[in-house]
Amino acid sequence: YNFSNIDPNAFNGAGSNSKTINIYSNLTNADQETFKFYFDNPDKVQFHPYEQWNPSLLNLPALPSLL
């Protein structure tokens, strides 16, 4: 799996952070359910198709691979 395209803002803050975490991946639905629990607020994690990642919208490069 390619985890390169995780919104960099996902890692700003912790605990009571209410920011939505956008993850662009090719994970299966079952793997998405598992992966979102790596974050403090799993209910804020939203998955999007990997192909929708557009780093130009954030003016930031994609993060290096986490795995």
C-alpha distances in whole Angstrom, upper triangle without the diagonal:
4,6,9,11,13,16,18,21,19,20,23,26,25,27,29,27,27,24,22,18,16,13,11,8,7,7,10,13,13,10,11,15,14,12,15,17,16,18,22,22,20,22,21,18,17,14,14,13,10,13,16,15,18,19,23,23,23,24,21,19,15,14,13,10,10,9
4,6,8,10,13,15,18,17,18,21,24,24,26,28,25,25,23,20,17,14,11,9,7,7,8,12,15,16,12,13,16,15,13,15,18,16,18,21,22,20,22,21,17,16,13,13,12,9,11,14,12,15,15,19,20,19,21,18,15,11,11,10,7,9,8
4,6,7,10,12,15,13,14,17,20,20,22,24,22,22,19,17,13,12,8,8,6,8,9,13,15,15,12,11,15,14,10,12,15,13,14,18,18,17,19,18,14,14,11,12,12,9,12,14,11,14,14,18,18,17,19,16,14,10,9,8,6,6,7
4,6,9,10,14,13,14,17,20,21,23,25,22,22,19,18,14,12,9,8,8,11,12,16,18,19,16,15,18,17,14,15,18,16,16,20,20,19,21,19,16,15,13,13,13,9,12,13,10,12,11,15,16,15,16,13,10,6,5,6,4,7,9
4,6,8,11,11,13,16,19,20,22,23,20,20,17,15,11,9,7,5,7,10,12,15,17,19,16,14,17,17,14,14,17,16,16,19,19,18,19,17,14,13,11,10,10,7,10,10,7,9,9,12,13,12,13,11,9,5,6,8,8,10,12
4,6,8,7,9,12,15,16,19,20,16,17,14,12,8,7,5,6,8,12,12,16,16,18,15,13,16,16,12,12,15,13,12,15,15,14,16,14,11,10,9,10,11,10,12,12,9,11,10,14,13,12,14,11,11,7,7,9,9,9,12
4,5,6,8,10,13,15,18,18,15,14,11,10,7,6,6,8,11,15,15,19,19,21,18,15,18,18,14,13,16,14,13,15,15,15,16,13,11,10,11,11,13,12,14,12,9,10,9,12,11,9,12,9,10,8,8,12,12,12,16
4,5,6,8,11,13,17,17,14,15,12,11,9,9,10,11,14,18,18,22,22,23,20,18,20,20,16,15,17,15,13,15,16,16,18,15,13,14,14,15,17,15,17,15,12,13,10,13,12,9,11,8,9,8,7,11,12,12,16
4,5,5,9,11,14,14,11,11,8,9,7,9,10,13,16,20,20,23,23,24,21,19,20,20,17,15,17,15,12,14,14,15,16,12,12,13,14,15,18,17,19,17,14,14,12,15,13,10,12,11,12,12,11,14,16,15,19
4,6,8,9,12,13,9,10,7,7,5,7,9,12,14,18,17,20,20,21,18,15,17,17,13,11,13,11,9,10,10,11,13,10,9,11,12,14,17,16,19,17,14,16,14,17,16,13,16,13,14,13,11,14,15,13,17
4,6,8,11,13,10,12,10,11,9,11,12,15,17,20,20,22,22,23,20,18,19,18,15,13,14,11,9,10,12,13,15,13,12,14,15,17,20,19,22,20,17,18,16,19,18,15,17,14,15,13,11,14,14,13,16
4,7,10,11,8,11,9,11,10,13,14,17,20,23,23,26,25,26,23,21,21,21,18,16,17,14,11,12,13,15,16,14,14,16,18,20,22,22,24,22,19,20,17,20,18,15,17,15,16,16,14,16,18,16,20
4,7,8,6,9,9,12,11,15,17,20,22,26,25,27,26,27,24,22,22,21,18,16,16,14,11,10,11,14,16,13,14,17,20,22,25,24,27,25,22,23,21,23,21,18,20,18,20,19,17,20,21,18,22
4,6,5,9,10,12,12,15,17,20,22,25,24,26,25,25,23,20,20,19,17,14,13,12,9,7,9,12,14,12,13,17,19,22,25,25,28,26,24,25,23,26,24,21,23,21,22,21,19,21,21,18,21
4,6,9,11,13,13,17,19,22,24,27,25,27,25,25,23,21,20,19,17,15,13,12,9,6,8,11,13,12,14,18,20,23,27,27,30,28,26,28,26,29,27,24,27,25,26,24,22,24,24,21,24
4,6,9,12,13,17,19,23,25,28,26,28,26,26,24,22,21,21,19,16,15,15,11,8,8,12,12,11,14,17,20,23,27,27,30,28,26,27,26,29,26,24,26,25,27,25,24,26,26,24,26
4,6,9,10,14,16,20,22,25,24,26,24,25,23,20,20,20,18,15,15,14,10,8,8,11,12,9,12,15,18,20,24,24,27,25,23,24,23,25,22,20,23,21,23,22,20,23,24,21,24
4,6,9,12,15,19,21,24,23,25,23,24,23,19,19,20,18,14,15,15,11,10,8,10,10,7,10,13,16,19,22,23,26,23,22,23,22,24,21,19,22,22,23,22,21,24,25,23,26
4,6,9,13,16,19,22,21,23,22,23,22,18,18,19,17,14,15,15,11,11,9,11,10,7,9,11,14,16,20,20,22,20,18,19,18,20,18,15,19,18,20,19,18,21,22,21,24
4,6,10,13,16,19,18,20,18,20,19,15,16,17,15,12,14,14,11,11,9,9,9,5,6,7,10,12,16,17,19,17,16,17,17,19,16,15,18,18,19,18,17,20,21,19,22
4,6,10,12,16,15,17,16,18,16,13,14,15,12,9,12,11,9,10,9,9,9,6,5,6,8,11,14,14,17,15,13,15,15,18,16,14,17,16,17,15,14,17,17,16,18
4,7,10,13,13,16,15,17,15,12,14,15,12,10,14,13,11,14,12,11,11,8,6,5,6,7,10,11,13,11,10,12,12,15,13,12,16,14,15,13,13,16,16,15,18
4,6,10,10,13,13,15,12,9,12,13,10,9,13,12,11,14,14,12,13,11,7,6,5,6,8,8,11,10,9,12,12,16,15,14,17,15,14,11,11,14,13,13,15
4,7,9,12,13,15,13,11,14,15,12,12,16,15,15,18,17,15,16,14,11,9,6,5,5,4,8,7,6,10,11,14,14,14,16,14,13,10,11,13,12,13,15
4,5,9,11,13,10,9,13,13,11,12,15,15,16,19,18,16,17,16,12,10,7,6,6,4,8,9,9,12,14,17,17,17,19,17,16,12,13,14,12,12,13
4,7,9,11,10,9,13,14,12,14,17,17,18,22,21,18,19,19,15,13,9,8,6,5,9,11,11,15,17,20,20,20,22,21,19,15,16,16,14,14,14
4,6,8,6,6,10,10,9,11,14,14,16,19,19,16,17,17,13,12,9,9,9,9,12,14,14,18,19,23,22,22,25,23,21,17,17,17,14,14,14
4,5,5,6,9,10,10,12,15,16,18,21,20,16,17,18,15,13,10,11,10,11,14,16,17,21,22,26,25,25,28,26,24,21,21,21,18,18,17
4,5,5,6,9,10,11,13,15,17,19,18,14,15,16,13,11,9,11,11,13,16,17,18,22,24,27,26,26,29,27,26,22,22,23,20,19,19
4,5,5,7,9,10,12,14,16,19,18,14,15,17,14,14,12,14,15,16,19,20,21,25,26,29,28,28,31,29,28,24,23,24,21,19,18
4,5,5,6,9,10,12,14,17,17,13,15,16,13,13,11,13,14,14,18,19,19,23,24,27,27,26,29,26,25,21,20,20,17,16,15
4,5,5,6,9,10,12,15,14,10,12,13,9,9,7,10,12,13,16,16,17,20,21,25,24,23,26,24,23,19,19,19,17,15,15
4,6,6,7,10,11,14,13,9,10,12,10,10,10,13,15,16,20,20,20,23,24,28,26,26,29,27,26,23,22,22,20,18,18
4,6,6,8,10,13,13,10,12,14,11,13,12,15,17,17,21,21,21,25,25,29,28,27,29,27,26,22,21,21,18,16,15
4,5,6,8,11,12,9,12,12,9,11,10,13,15,15,19,19,18,21,22,25,24,23,26,23,22,19,17,17,15,12,13
4,5,6,9,8,5,8,9,6,8,9,13,15,16,19,19,18,21,21,25,23,22,25,23,22,19,17,19,17,14,15
4,5,7,8,5,9,10,9,12,13,16,19,19,23,22,22,24,24,28,26,25,28,25,25,22,20,21,19,16,16
4,7,9,8,11,12,10,13,14,17,19,19,23,22,21,23,23,26,25,23,26,23,22,19,17,18,16,13,14
4,6,6,9,9,8,11,13,16,19,19,23,22,20,22,22,25,23,21,24,21,22,19,17,18,17,14,16
4,6,9,9,10,13,16,19,22,22,26,24,23,25,24,27,25,23,26,24,24,22,20,21,20,17,19
4,5,6,7,11,14,17,21,21,25,23,22,24,24,26,24,22,25,24,24,22,21,23,22,19,21
4,5,5,9,11,15,18,19,22,21,20,23,23,26,24,23,26,24,24,22,20,22,21,18,20
4,6,8,11,15,18,20,23,21,21,23,24,26,24,23,26,25,26,23,22,25,23,21,23
4,6,10,13,17,18,21,19,18,20,21,23,20,19,23,22,23,20,20,22,22,20,22
4,7,10,14,15,18,16,15,18,18,21,19,18,21,20,20,18,17,19,18,17,19
4,7,10,12,15,13,13,16,17,20,17,17,20,19,20,17,17,20,19,18,20
4,7,9,12,10,11,14,16,19,17,17,20,19,19,16,16,18,17,16,18
4,6,8,7,8,11,14,16,15,16,19,18,17,15,16,18,17,17,19
4,5,6,8,11,14,17,16,17,19,19,18,15,16,18,17,18,19
4,5,6,10,12,15,15,16,18,16,15,12,13,15,13,15,16
4,6,8,11,14,14,16,17,16,15,13,15,17,16,18,19
4,6,10,12,11,13,15,15,14,12,15,17,17,19,21
4,6,9,9,10,12,11,11,9,12,14,14,16,18
4,5,6,8,9,9,9,9,12,15,16,18,21
4,5,5,6,6,6,6,10,13,15,17,20
4,5,5,7,8,10,13,16,18,21,23
4,6,8,10,11,14,18,20,21,24
4,5,8,10,12,16,18,19,23
4,7,10,12,16,18,20,24
4,7,9,12,15,17,20
4,6,9,12,14,17
4,6,9,11,14
4,6,8,11
4,6,9
4,6
4
